[in-house]
Amino acid sequence: MTRFHGGGNEWLDYYDFSGTGNSLPPPRIIDKLLYEMIRRRWHTIRPEHSYTFYREKISELLAPFSVEPNEIVPVSGVSDALRLSFLIFKPKVVVVLEPCSGEHRELSRLFGTKYAPVTFNFEESICNMDLSKIESLSISYGDKKGLIVVSNPSNPAGCMYENRFFELLLDATPRNWLVFVNEAFGDYLDYSHSALSLHSERVVVARSFNKTLGLQGLRAGYIVAREKELVTKYDAVRDPWPISTLAAKLIEMLIEEEGLSGYRSFIERSKRSLETEKKYIYKMLTRASYRLYPSVAPYILIEHAWIKHPQIDLMLDKYRVRIRDASTYYGLSKNFSRIAVKTRSKNKVLTWALRQIAVESGIIVY
């Protein structure tokens, strides 16, 4: 089976808008910290298996949500967390709020689990759906265990779920159903929109520093599980060293050196930059007959009714630009793409190329 992911085209000397990450470059101190760790040859030392200090630092970072170190499990990223969830929970059915990023379809086939997609409305900044569909599914499976997979904010759509939605979702499903929330971009959510604020033992949240800090080349993430038995199971089946020494120590030292205020200041700068750049992209592309959906994340779902993939990819090739074919997500056609939001200089390249394609296709551009 072919597994499809965005990103990685920088190696081919392309302007790569197919992957997702922070619109700003990583904090400057990261280069200094990496240099210092390599100078000390920390890359020759095996990571500490328990990741005690790593868990403690993340607990400090998540203080507003009252997350304890013993509720945190180190993982390389959200994909790693989802795979482990299949392994330990062994669900009979996986209900996925689609379109949704992740390898849930592949994992469902691998584990012999029923895959049940349920679509939601992403035309507004708040994701909206009819929970009666999920409630009916849960009833049809009786006392069998179920796993619900949610991406918040949605990837690729960019909308977010309100906490009231999660509360209703928990009420509508049996107690032996687990909700897995992909919050790879959770730092872009405020307190009231993060599933971490639910404090529910039936909710598992996976987050990643890879996206937030723009460190896709250094894999570091974590799971938050409020139920102690779940944490024990995750720790029992996870890779002994899911995060490299350099990646784990980098996160620890970054939080230690910059402090929580420094880390949060970087996130706030990222949010401000993101809002400015999204307004620019919306303005430039809506004037060229592209439909852009509301997004709180550093990526935008766009629709181009007058051209499909792979034609749009072939036309973008001459401008050395790559975007993500969103038809690989459930329910989206070849007329959808996901574009990353980057710095102004790069966003100018993207919007210019897409506007040129519109002109070449006979679209009136303003």
QUIMOLIN-V953017 format. One record per pair of residues at least 24 apart in sequence whose ideal C-beta (glycine too) atoms are under 7 Angstrom apart, sorted by sequence separation. I is the first residue (numbers start at 1). J is the second residue. D is the distance in whole Angstrom. If there is no record, write none. Layout:
I,J,D
I,J,D
//
This chain:
79,103,6
83,107,6
178,202,6
179,203,5
180,204,5
181,205,5
182,206,6
183,207,5
184,208,5
219,243,7
274,298,5
82,107,7
86,111,5
148,173,7
187,212,5
201,226,5
301,326,6
309,334,5
312,337,7
178,204,6
185,211,6
200,226,6
201,227,4
204,230,7
308,334,4
127,154,6
146,173,7
175,202,7
184,211,5
199,226,6
220,247,4
308,335,6
196,224,6
218,246,7
219,247,6
220,248,6
321,349,7
148,177,6
150,179,7
152,181,5
160,189,6
163,192,6
166,195,6
218,247,4
321,350,6
152,182,7
163,193,7
170,200,6
305,335,6
145,176,5
146,177,4
147,178,5
148,179,5
149,180,5
150,181,5
151,182,4
152,183,6
162,193,6
220,251,5
304,335,6
97,129,7
122,154,6
127,159,4
145,177,7
148,180,7
150,182,7
153,185,6
161,193,7
166,198,6
170,202,6
218,250,6
303,335,6
321,353,5
126,159,6
127,160,6
143,176,7
147,180,6
160,193,5
303,336,6
304,337,7
125,159,6
126,160,6
127,161,5
163,197,6
319,353,4
122,157,4
124,159,6
125,160,7
134,169,7
138,173,5
153,188,7
163,198,6
301,336,6
302,337,5
126,162,6
138,174,6
153,189,7
122,159,5
131,168,6
135,172,4
166,203,7
301,338,6
302,339,6
316,353,6
131,169,6
134,172,6
135,173,7
95,134,6
134,173,6
138,177,6
299,338,5
300,339,5
299,339,6
131,172,5
299,340,5
300,341,7
316,357,7
95,137,6
209,251,6
298,340,7
299,341,6
315,357,5
152,195,6
298,341,5
93,137,7
104,149,5
312,357,7
315,360,7
102,149,6
93,141,5
92,141,6
100,149,6
102,151,7
101,151,5
93,144,7
95,146,6
100,151,5
92,144,4
97,149,7
92,145,6
93,146,5
94,147,5
95,148,5
96,149,5
97,150,5
91,145,5
92,146,7
100,154,7
101,155,4
307,361,6
90,145,7
91,146,5
94,149,6
101,156,7
306,361,6
89,145,7
91,147,4
99,156,6
306,363,6
89,147,6
99,157,6
281,341,6
85,147,7
278,341,6
277,341,5
280,344,7
290,354,7
281,347,6
285,351,6
288,354,7
274,341,6
277,344,6
280,347,6
284,351,4
288,355,5
285,354,6
289,358,6
277,347,6
281,351,6
288,358,4
284,355,7
289,363,5
288,363,6
288,365,5
287,365,6
287,366,4
102,182,6
187,267,5
101,182,7
188,271,6
89,178,6
85,180,5
82,180,6
3,103,7
3,106,6
78,182,5
1,106,6
78,184,5
188,296,6
188,297,6
185,297,5
185,298,7
85,204,6
82,206,7
81,206,4
64,191,6
78,206,5
67,196,7
78,208,5
65,196,4
77,208,5
65,197,6
77,210,6
62,196,7
20,155,7
158,293,6
159,294,6
157,293,6
158,294,7
160,296,5
158,295,3
158,296,6
158,297,5
81,221,7
80,221,7
158,299,6
77,219,5
81,223,5
155,297,7
158,300,6
76,219,4
78,221,6
153,296,5
156,299,7
158,301,6
77,221,4
153,297,4
157,301,5
76,221,6
88,233,4
156,301,5
75,221,5
88,234,6
75,222,6
74,222,6
75,223,6
73,222,6
88,237,6
72,222,5
73,223,4
84,234,6
87,237,5
72,224,6
73,225,7
71,224,6
84,237,6
71,225,6
84,238,6
71,226,6
67,224,6
73,231,6
71,231,6
70,231,7
73,234,4
73,235,6
80,242,6
75,238,6
58,222,5
73,238,6
76,242,5
75,242,5
76,243,6
74,242,6
74,243,5
125,294,4
123,293,7
124,294,6
156,326,5
122,293,6
125,296,6
156,329,6
156,338,4
26,213,5
26,214,5
22,211,7
25,214,6
26,215,6
21,211,5
22,212,6
24,214,7
20,211,6
22,213,6
49,240,6
22,214,4
49,241,7
51,243,7
21,214,5
47,241,5
54,248,5
57,251,7
61,255,6
21,216,6
46,241,7
57,252,5
60,255,7
47,243,6
19,216,7
47,244,7
51,248,6
54,251,7
47,245,5
54,252,6
57,255,5
46,245,7
53,252,5
57,256,7
61,260,6
45,245,5
60,260,6
47,248,6
43,245,6
61,263,7
42,245,5
43,246,5
42,246,6
42,249,6
7,216,7
37,246,6
34,246,7
37,249,6
119,331,5
117,330,5
34,250,6
33,250,6
30,250,7
33,253,5
33,254,7
30,254,7
29,254,7
29,257,6
29,258,6
99,329,4
27,258,7
99,330,5
98,330,4
99,331,5
98,331,5
99,332,6
27,266,5
24,269,7
24,270,5
23,270,7
22,270,5
24,273,5
23,273,5
23,274,5
23,277,6
23,298,5
22,298,6
21,298,7
20,298,6
20,299,5
17,321,7
18,322,5
15,320,6
17,322,6
18,323,6
14,320,5
15,321,5
16,322,5
17,323,5
18,324,4
13,320,7
14,321,7
14,322,5
9,322,4
6,324,4
23,341,5
21,340,7
23,342,5
20,340,5
23,343,7
19,340,6
17,339,5
17,340,5
4,328,4
17,342,7
15,346,6
17,350,5
15,349,5
15,350,7
//
